[in-house]
Amino acid sequence: MLLVTGVNGGLGSLVLEALAGRADVLAGSRTPDRVRTELPVRLVDFDRPETLAEAFAGVRTLLLISAGAAEDDVVTARHGAAIEAAERAGVEHVVYTSLSGDGDHLPYALAHRWTERRLRASASLRWTVLRNGLYAELLGAIAAPGPDGVVTAPLGDGRLAAVARADLAEAAVKVALAPAEHAGRTYELVGERAVGGAEVAEALGAAYRPGRLGEARTAVAASDAFDFQVPMVVGTYSAIAHGFLAGPGGPGDLAALLGRPPRPALEVIAGR
């Protein structure tokens, strides 16, 4: 039996769509009543570890979608509770959606690397790490034009090897359904062609006049973002602008898992 966590939105919901109709798949959520799927849904609340023994009963493979929308200590506590519960329940294999290796400069990398280390230290679990690149959809959001039709995101001349979220979901499904073939592997799943702010602006029919990081920090802080999200967003801008997330270029692990070229990031951003 495969259990997929983090299914209330984003990557998890796309994974569930791809797995619809299978008799060997369960969904896991802290709010089961909000999950839109015909698959069985179990209560999985990493903040309440006492819920996990029942949730993981009979599960052979756990697709652990990162619970990263929080401070580092909260995320590591959640992931640690999930892995410990998986060990106790006799789960055989954990597939974890991590962050691409070139993302070590990002403020939210620490919890991912901690989780990878915890999996490697397990005495009973087999594991596979999917190091996901930043979403093309995320780039489209943080580099969206303003009301004046101008993209002011502080990306400079930097570029991002952005990847379609649907491609990452497809790769996760392929690995989770045949985990033994991928045991002990760490896959770097980034786009094949990096794109920059000027290209995003052109794809959206906008002008590109990048601002400064300080201006972006002020704008994000004045929005409805949580305090911990401010350095996350600004750090993402900075890492792109300074050339740390452009990827190696060319076909890589993502194309190999998909069996086809990944979707071009600009097409995803432009909604084509």
C-alpha positions in Angstrom: 0.0 0.0 0.0 1.2 3.5 -0.9 0.4 6.5 1.3 0.7 10.0 -0.1 0.9 12.9 2.4 0.5 16.6 1.9 -2.4 16.2 -0.5 -4.5 19.3 0.2 -3.0 21.3 -2.6 0.0 22.0 -4.9 2.2 19.0 -5.7 0.2 16.6 -3.6 -3.1 17.2 -5.3 -1.5 16.6 -8.7 0.0 13.3 -7.4 -3.5 12.2 -6.3 -5.0 13.1 -9.7 -2.4 10.8 -11.3 -3.1 8.0 -8.9 -6.9 8.2 -9.0 -8.7 4.9 -9.3 -5.9 2.8 -7.9 -6.8 0.3 -5.2 -3.4 0.3 -3.6 -3.1 4.0 -2.8 -4.2 6.0 0.3 -4.2 9.8 0.8 -3.0 11.4 4.1 -4.0 14.8 5.4 -4.4 16.7 8.6 -7.8 17.8 7.2 -9.3 14.7 5.5 -12.7 16.2 5.0 -11.1 18.8 2.7 -9.4 16.4 0.3 -11.1 16.0 -3.0 -10.4 12.5 -4.1 -12.2 9.2 -4.4 -9.2 7.5 -2.8 -9.4 6.5 0.9 -8.1 9.4 3.1 -6.5 8.9 6.5 -5.9 11.4 9.2 -2.1 12.3 9.0 -1.1 15.1 11.3 2.6 15.5 11.8 2.0 18.0 14.6 0.1 15.2 16.5 2.5 12.2 16.2 -0.1 10.1 18.1 -2.2 10.0 14.9 0.6 8.4 12.8 0.6 4.8 14.1 -2.9 4.2 12.8 -2.3 6.3 9.7 0.7 4.3 8.7 -0.7 0.8 9.5 -0.3 -1.5 6.5 1.7 1.0 4.5 4.6 -0.3 2.6 5.6 2.9 0.8 5.3 6.5 2.1 5.5 9.4 -0.3 6.5 12.1 2.1 5.7 15.5 0.5 7.6 18.1 2.4 5.7 20.0 5.1 7.9 23.0 4.6 5.6 26.0 5.2 6.9 26.8 8.6 10.0 27.7 10.6 12.9 25.2 10.4 12.3 23.7 13.9 8.7 23.1 13.1 9.4 21.4 9.8 12.2 19.2 11.1 9.9 18.1 14.0 7.2 17.2 11.6 9.5 15.2 9.3 11.2 13.6 12.2 7.8 12.5 13.6 6.8 11.1 10.3 10.0 9.1 9.8 10.0 7.7 13.3 6.4 6.6 12.9 7.2 5.0 9.6 10.0 3.0 11.2 7.7 1.9 14.0 4.9 0.9 11.7 7.2 -1.2 9.5 7.0 1.0 6.4 9.6 -0.3 4.0 10.4 2.7 1.8 10.1 6.5 2.0 10.1 8.7 -1.1 10.8 12.3 0.0 10.3 15.4 -2.0 13.3 17.6 -1.1 15.0 20.7 -2.6 17.5 20.7 -5.5 21.1 20.6 -4.5 21.8 24.0 -5.9 19.3 25.3 -3.5 21.6 25.1 -0.5 21.9 28.9 -0.6 18.1 29.3 0.0 16.8 30.1 3.5 14.6 27.0 3.5 17.2 24.4 2.5 18.2 23.4 6.1 15.0 21.4 6.9 15.3 19.5 3.6 18.9 18.5 4.2 18.1 17.5 7.8 15.4 15.2 6.5 17.6 13.7 4.0 20.2 13.0 6.6 17.6 11.5 9.0 16.5 9.1 6.2 20.0 8.0 5.5 20.6 7.3 9.1 17.5 5.0 9.4 18.3 1.4 10.2 15.1 0.0 8.7 13.9 2.3 5.9 14.8 2.2 2.3 14.6 5.7 0.8 14.6 7.8 -2.4 15.2 11.5 -2.4 13.6 13.7 -5.1 15.4 17.0 -5.1 12.8 19.2 -6.7 13.8 22.4 -8.4 11.8 25.5 -7.9 8.5 25.6 -9.7 7.9 27.5 -12.9 4.6 28.5 -11.3 6.5 30.0 -8.4 8.7 32.0 -10.7 5.6 33.2 -12.5 4.2 34.4 -9.1 7.2 36.1 -7.8 8.0 37.8 -11.1 4.4 38.8 -12.0 3.9 42.2 -13.6 2.5 45.0 -11.5 -0.7 46.9 -12.4 1.5 49.0 -14.7 2.6 46.0 -16.7 6.1 46.1 -15.4 8.0 43.2 -13.8 10.1 44.7 -11.0 11.2 41.4 -9.4 14.9 41.8 -8.3 16.2 39.0 -10.5 18.9 41.1 -12.3 20.4 39.0 -15.1 20.1 35.8 -13.1 18.3 32.7 -14.4 16.3 29.9 -12.8 16.1 26.3 -14.0 12.5 26.3 -13.1 10.4 23.1 -13.5 6.7 22.5 -14.1 5.0 21.3 -10.9 3.1 18.7 -13.0 6.4 17.2 -14.2 7.5 16.8 -10.6 4.3 15.2 -9.7 4.6 12.7 -12.6 8.1 11.9 -11.6 7.1 11.3 -7.9 4.3 9.0 -9.0 6.7 6.9 -11.2 9.1 6.5 -8.3 6.5 5.8 -5.6 4.9 3.1 -7.7 8.2 1.2 -8.2 10.3 2.3 -5.2 12.6 -0.7 -5.3 14.0 0.4 -8.6 15.1 3.7 -7.1 16.3 2.7 -3.6 19.2 4.7 -2.3 19.0 7.2 -5.2 19.0 11.0 -5.0 17.6 12.6 -8.1 18.2 16.2 -9.1 14.9 17.3 -10.8 15.5 20.8 -12.3 14.6 22.4 -15.7 16.8 21.8 -18.7 16.8 25.5 -19.8 17.1 28.3 -17.2 15.0 31.4 -17.8 15.4 35.0 -16.5 13.3 37.9 -15.6 13.5 39.5 -19.0 12.2 36.3 -20.6 9.4 36.0 -18.1 8.3 39.5 -18.8 8.4 39.0 -22.6 6.3 35.8 -22.3 3.7 37.8 -20.3 3.8 40.8 -22.6 5.3 43.0 -19.9 8.4 45.2 -19.5 11.3 44.2 -17.2 12.8 46.8 -14.9 14.2 44.9 -12.0 14.2 46.5 -8.6 16.5 46.0 -5.6 16.3 43.4 -2.9 15.6 45.9 -0.2 12.6 47.2 -2.1 11.3 43.6 -2.5 11.8 42.9 1.3 9.7 46.0 2.2 7.0 44.9 -0.2 6.8 41.3 1.0 6.9 42.4 4.6 4.0 44.7 4.0 1.9 41.9 2.4 0.0 39.2 4.2 3.1 36.9 4.3 4.1 35.3 7.5 7.2 36.7 9.2 9.2 33.5 8.3 8.2 33.8 4.6 9.9 37.2 4.1 13.5 35.9 4.1 12.3 32.9 2.1 11.1 35.1 -0.8 13.9 37.6 -0.6 16.4 34.8 -0.4 14.9 33.2 -3.5 15.2 36.4 -5.4 18.8 36.8 -4.3 19.9 33.2 -5.2 18.4 33.6 -8.7 19.9 37.0 -9.2 23.4 35.9 -8.2 23.4 32.9 -10.5 23.1 30.0 -8.0 19.9 28.3 -9.5 20.6 28.2 -13.2 21.1 24.5 -13.2 23.6 22.4 -15.2 21.6 22.7 -18.4 20.6 19.9 -20.8 18.8 16.6 -20.1 19.1 15.3 -16.6 17.4 13.1 -14.0 13.9 14.6 -14.7 13.9 13.7 -18.4 15.2 10.2 -17.5 12.4 9.6 -15.0 9.7 11.1 -17.3 10.9 9.4 -20.5 10.5 12.7 -22.3 11.8 16.3 -22.2 10.3 18.4 -19.3 7.8 21.1 -20.1 9.4 24.4 -20.9 9.1 26.8 -18.0 8.0 29.8 -20.1 5.1 27.8 -21.5 4.0 27.0 -18.0 4.3 30.6 -16.8 2.4 31.9 -19.9 -0.3 29.3 -19.4 0.3 27.6 -22.8 
